[in-house]
Amino acid sequence: MTTERVQNIDRRNEDELVRAHLPLVHYAVAEVAGRIPRHVGRADLVSAGMVGLAQAARSFDPERGIAFDRYASTRIRGALLD
């Protein structure tokens, strides 16, 4: 298999992980929204959470034995707090 084909397969897997786990972003935003200043917009939080979810999909290693939703939730919360 060529390197380009492997990258395309990996990209599709990342996209599928992100699409399947979008609700995690909204759950995390709802959880954090009450504990941050009101001037921080919900759309900004969702955007930051999406970045965290995308980074989680990109760096996820299933061989570590951690479920993706658990791993992604931690990365999303970290992105929200940053």
C-alpha positions in Angstrom: 0.0 0.0 0.0 1.3 3.4 -0.9 1.9 6.1 1.7 -0.7 8.3 0.2 -3.3 5.6 0.3 -2.5 4.9 4.0 -2.8 8.6 4.8 -6.2 8.7 3.1 -7.4 5.7 5.1 -6.2 7.2 8.3 -7.9 10.6 7.4 -11.2 8.8 6.8 -10.9 7.0 10.2 -10.2 10.3 11.9 -13.2 11.9 10.2 -15.5 9.0 11.2 -14.3 9.2 14.8 -15.0 13.0 14.9 -18.5 12.6 13.3 -19.5 9.8 15.6 -18.4 11.6 18.8 -19.6 15.2 18.1 -22.1 14.9 21.0 -19.1 14.7 23.4 -18.3 18.3 22.6 -21.8 19.5 23.4 -21.8 17.5 26.7 -18.5 18.9 27.7 -19.5 22.5 26.8 -22.7 22.1 28.9 -20.7 20.8 31.8 -18.1 23.6 31.7 -20.4 26.5 30.7 -21.7 27.1 34.2 -18.2 27.5 35.7 -16.6 30.0 33.3 -17.2 33.8 32.9 -20.3 34.8 31.1 -18.3 36.8 28.5 -17.0 33.6 27.0 -19.4 32.7 24.3 -20.9 29.2 23.8 -19.9 29.2 20.2 -16.2 29.8 21.2 -16.5 26.9 23.6 -17.9 24.6 21.0 -15.1 25.7 18.6 -12.4 24.9 21.2 -14.1 21.6 21.9 -14.1 20.7 18.3 -10.4 21.4 18.1 -9.9 19.1 21.1 -12.0 16.3 19.4 -10.0 16.6 16.2 -6.7 16.4 18.0 -8.0 13.4 19.9 -8.9 11.7 16.7 -5.6 12.5 15.1 -3.5 11.2 18.1 -5.7 8.3 19.2 -3.9 4.9 19.6 -6.4 2.1 20.1 -3.5 -0.2 21.2 -3.2 1.6 24.5 -6.5 0.0 25.7 -8.4 3.2 26.3 -11.8 3.7 24.7 -11.9 6.6 22.3 -14.8 8.4 24.0 -13.0 8.5 27.3 -9.8 9.7 25.7 -11.6 12.3 23.6 -13.5 13.6 26.6 -10.3 14.3 28.4 -8.8 16.1 25.4 -12.0 18.1 24.8 -12.1 19.3 28.4 -8.5 20.3 28.2 -9.1 22.3 25.1 -12.1 24.0 26.8 -10.0 24.9 29.8 -7.2 26.3 27.7 
